[in-house]
Amino acid sequence: MNVCFIKTSHQEYTLECTRDNGSVTRVTLEAKSYLKHDMVHFVYEREAQLNDSFYGMVNAGCELESLTPQAMKTASIDSSEEALTTEIIVGTLQGVLVNETLPYDMNTRLADYIVLQGRSAPPHLTMDLLERVFKETKQLINRYAQLKTGERLCETL
């Protein structure tokens, strides 16, 4: 799947996904709240080789409009165990992006937090993976920041 982050304005971006079957879905969102979150999802799901989380759901046919936070409040979308665990991981990683480095035991902290949520920590949750996701997400954010309005940053998942 091809994923594009399009700088619509300084306040908004459009997330556009071209599925493996060629169909396209897109949504425009407020950048301050959602851009980094969507980028962490992208990098984490790519690096962990996940197929049943946010972008996997999109590739399988879910429309981005139905997966916005507003839509999720009123819809009943069945999320997999993988998707629910990924959301915990992505939310936590998004919060630490303001740091220069990850805490040395971030994988253990995350695993403990996931278990506290009544879920199983995925076996791929290693410091190596988290460090790659952290570094690559920061690079993606920096590349996006260089875009002019109307330009797009596209990556393959």
QUINOR-V465046 format. One record per residue. N is the residue number from 1. SS is DSSP state (h for helix, s for strand, l for the rest). PSI is psi in radians with two decimals (999 if undefined). NEAR is the number of other C-alpha atoms within 10 Angstrom. Layout:
n: (N	N)
ss: (SS	SS)
psi: (PSI	PSI)
near: (NEAR	NEAR)
//
This chain:
n: (1	2	3	4	5	6	7	8	9	10	11	12	13	14	15	16	17	18	19	20	21	22	23	24	25	26	27	28	29	30	31	32	33	34	35	36	37	38	39	40	41	42	43	44	45	46	47	48	49	50	51	52	53	54	55	56	57	58	59	60	61	62	63	64	65	66	67	68	69	70	71	72	73	74	75	76	77	78	79	80	81	82	83	84	85	86	87	88	89	90	91	92	93	94	95	96	97	98	99	100	101	102	103	104	105	106	107	108	109	110	111	112	113	114	115	116	117	118	119	120	121	122	123	124	125	126	127	128	129	130	131	132	133	134	135	136	137	138	139	140	141	142	143	144	145	146	147	148	149	150	151	152	153	154	155	156	157)
ss: (l	s	s	s	s	s	s	l	l	l	l	s	s	s	s	s	s	s	l	l	l	l	l	s	s	s	s	s	s	s	h	h	h	h	h	h	h	h	h	h	h	h	h	h	h	h	h	l	l	l	l	l	l	h	h	h	h	h	h	l	l	l	l	h	h	h	h	l	h	h	h	h	h	h	l	l	l	l	l	l	h	h	h	h	h	h	h	h	h	h	h	h	h	h	h	h	l	l	l	l	l	l	l	l	l	h	h	h	h	h	h	h	h	h	h	h	l	l	l	l	l	l	l	l	l	l	h	h	h	h	h	h	h	h	h	h	h	h	h	h	h	h	h	h	h	l	l	l	l	l	l	s	s	s	s	s	l)
psi: (2.49	2.24	2.21	2.35	1.96	2.18	1.77	-0.72	-3.07	-0.35	-0.36	2.74	2.78	2.24	2.13	2.21	2.20	1.93	2.88	-0.48	0.03	-0.22	2.71	2.46	2.54	2.73	2.52	2.28	2.86	2.18	-0.70	-0.66	-0.59	-0.38	-0.93	-0.67	-0.82	-0.59	-0.72	-0.76	-0.87	-0.93	-0.78	-0.82	-0.63	-0.86	-0.62	-0.06	0.87	2.57	-0.09	0.43	-2.73	-1.02	-0.49	-0.69	-0.69	-0.81	-0.52	-0.11	-0.19	2.39	2.45	-0.63	-0.58	-0.13	0.13	2.71	-0.65	-0.78	-0.64	-0.42	-0.54	-0.28	2.80	1.57	2.20	2.01	2.47	2.89	-0.72	-0.80	-0.71	-0.71	-0.70	-0.69	-0.69	-0.80	-0.82	-0.77	-0.72	-0.80	-0.67	-0.67	-0.49	0.02	-0.39	-0.31	2.81	-0.59	2.87	2.58	2.49	-0.39	0.53	-0.67	-0.68	-0.75	-0.80	-0.76	-0.77	-0.73	-0.71	-0.74	-0.69	-0.46	0.07	0.38	2.96	2.35	2.32	2.52	-0.39	0.01	1.30	2.84	-0.64	-0.83	-0.83	-0.67	-0.71	-0.78	-0.78	-0.88	-0.83	-0.58	-0.76	-0.71	-0.73	-0.76	-0.76	-0.70	-0.72	-0.70	-0.44	-0.19	2.57	2.79	2.30	-0.29	2.79	2.60	1.97	2.46	2.74	2.39	999)
near: (18	15	22	19	23	21	23	19	14	12	11	18	23	20	23	19	26	17	19	12	10	10	11	18	17	16	15	17	17	14	18	12	11	14	19	21	19	19	22	25	24	23	21	23	22	15	16	14	12	17	17	19	21	24	24	18	17	21	24	14	14	15	16	20	15	16	17	14	10	10	13	12	10	9	10	9	12	8	13	13	13	17	20	16	21	22	16	14	22	21	14	16	23	17	11	14	16	10	9	10	11	17	12	10	10	18	21	14	11	18	20	14	17	19	12	11	12	9	15	15	21	13	7	13	16	15	16	11	14	20	17	14	24	22	15	17	24	18	12	19	15	11	11	18	12	11	14	13	13	11	15	19	17	16	14	11	20)
//
